[in-house]
């Protein structure tokens, strides 16, 4: 590894990717499974970037959600987490996931209108289950459970406008 290279474990919807990242001119290079990808990121707005990978490009919306990120790419929502490789390996060897209070509070990743609340207090939810649907910028955004749990409290109702980072519900 060069002095500008860093190794990370990127988890996207429960699938892990072991990557190396290094600065290359004005952009970055990502190595994954023996292949090198040239990457450039142009900021388009507060939470919007133009991601260029080799010859292709896509607009991406990125919102922080607790310890991870909600990524909206080509009409799909993904939950992503980036950890330094050594920390990810330490966490795995300890046999425990990094959990904190923020993982239990589900917040709105963007301002919008609550269209549907699929759960109520006391409901048991499974990881990946759609909890709430928010309409923002004429798109329906499904807010999903990051882990299994039980609904402790619901803070919103259908038809209510929410602000970014407003509490939607809390899991036990």
C-alpha positions, 0 to 999 in steps of 0.5 A: 500500500502507498502512503495515500492508500487506505483500506475500508470495509464498505457494507451496502444492504448487508453485503460487505466490500473490502476496498482500497482507496487512494488519491490519483491526480484530481480523483481517486482510485478504488481497488476491488477484487483485483480491479482498479476503478477511476472515481471522481466526485463532483458536489452538486448540492448539499447532499447531492453528488455526481459520481463518475466511475470510469466512463459512467456517471450517476447523480447520488443523494446521500443522507447521514442516518445514525452511524451509516448513510442512506444512499439514493442512486438511480431510484433505489435506496441503499443503506451503507456503512464505511469502516476502516478495515482494522476496525471492521476486523476488530468488531468481527473478531469481538463478535459484536456489532457496533450498536448505539442509541442512534440505531434505535431511533429512525429519523427522516433522511430528508424533508417530505410528506409521510404517505404511509406508516406501516407499523404501530407501537408493539409491532415486531419488525424484521431487518429490511422491512419498510416502516414508513414511506415518505414522499420527497421531490415527487418520489416515494422513499421507503424507510426500512428497519436497520435491524430486527426489533420491536416498535417502542414508539411511533412519532408520525402519522400519515399526511404529516410533513416531516423535516430532515432528521425528525424522529419517525419512530423508535425501536427497542 
